[in-house]
């Protein structure tokens, strides 16, 4: 397991999240112009709200808008429709020392044959990543390979039917097949977080996979959504298990992705919501979780998934203060493709490990992901204004 190490060399560059020349070095003038208009549209809440139903209706009745979507929002936020189509994005990110996480983003399916196909597709992303430093980590969404309703019954501790018992055995075998493939190929794989009412079962699965595959190094990561008020303690409890049983805890830290849905469901069903009362509480727990991971960097592999400048600066400062090598394989920063390039590329330029989520899949199947990105972005208007202002700053610098 990697230990805390003193930097062999100082961090390469001076870290500044305002340097647009570095942030957009990988973007052509055409890319910048497309991003400018895209974020202008995203900032208009009304268009984002009416866009999904209009788009879904248009696709359903066969209007030829697929090409328009692929040339605009899809091109900006996704790598392509297949793994092979992602190569140019992978290479472009790698030129700026930013790695790729290939993310097969098809969701909302329920059929067993689709789950089997998704399992095999995730295994193909692992095969693509093997031996390629440009793709240091892979990922999968549990509901891509397990039926949501089954996870719901397991979390609620409702008795399964004999057919569901068999279904659960098959579902666990899919997860095992993915993690085994990751282990055999030496490619870490992250298990994404989902809604609170199915997450306990996913957490147990993840810990069991870590017990099996994380003895020598972190291969399997679980995801901790710190907008939940119980997840900082979960991280600490899981770390205690890892230390006691002799494996590395893989921890992907995010703020969270289902806040509105979680609060609405809690209100409708009359139970106490697990979501933090305010953003300040989420920020506090997120930063405390980052610090806890760095304090235990020899036994925790951290991937900090964040678009928050303060959290990125905190992690960078902690690495310097604790004399942890910025290239320590147990520490990664991560952002989404098409967002926060000022964080990703400036961190990479300063010598830190950085990866971008690169979603891919058929345009129609990836639409739910794209709509969620747009809707989430309107909820953080300050960040979108920041994104737009940096694009404008770079366009002025280039005199575009």
Beta strands, then each sheet from edge to edge (+ up, - down):
strand 1: 78-80
strand 2: 99-104
strand 3: 137-140
strand 4: 188-191
strand 5: 220-225
strand 6: 249-254
strand 7: 300-305
strand 8: 331-336
strand 9: 354-360
sheet 1: 1+ 9+ 2+
sheet 2: 1+ 9+ 8+ 7+ 6+ 5+ 4+ 3+
end
